[in-house]
Every structure is written in structure tokens, then in C-alpha cells.
Amino acid sequence: MQSFDIESGCDTELLNLNPDGWIEGESNERNWKMLYGMDVSWHRNLILAGDSHGTVHAVDPRANKALVGNYQLHKKGNKVRTQCAMH
């Protein structure tokens, strides 16, 4: 996940679920993480993003360490359908 500043033209990496990239012979669909949903709360300055392994990542783009927290919502391999809204 990256943030792009239109005024400066610079981008900042906020979250990298696969920092080593795709490793031939080791990476596969079971250990490769992908983001499937994201919501932005402007009044909290927080981005929530859910990945393919059932984890919700809370990201604060203003912080020096962008990742604020990880929350495991379900076990890996279990399929759930949830809807989350921030107010």
C-alpha cells in the first residue's frame, strides 16, 4: 500500500505484506498475501485494510511507523464475509 502526494509528486510506502517479493519455488498462493478490502477514516486519519490471511491492518499515514496494529479476524483458510464501517 502506498500513499501518493499529488502536490509533491512523491509516494510513500505505508504497508508491504510481501517485503521479500515473489521467491521462485517458495512463494505460492498460500503464503502470498494480498489486500482485499480497504476503508479510509479521514476524521481518524486511519486506513483499515484486510488481507487474504484474515488480518486487518490499521495504518496511520502521518506516523513515522505507518503500521499502527494488526488484528487477526479469523483463522487462515477460513472464508468469512464481513462488513465493517467506521463512524
FENSULUR-V231374 format. One record per helix or strand of 2 or more residues. SS is the DSSP state (alpha for helix, beta for strand). FROM is the first residue (numbers start at 0). TO is the last residue. If there is no record, write none. Layout:
ss: [SS/SS]
from: [FROM/FROM]
to: [TO/TO]
This chain:
ss: [beta/beta/beta/beta/beta/beta]
from: [1/9/34/45/54/66]
to: [4/12/40/50/58/71]
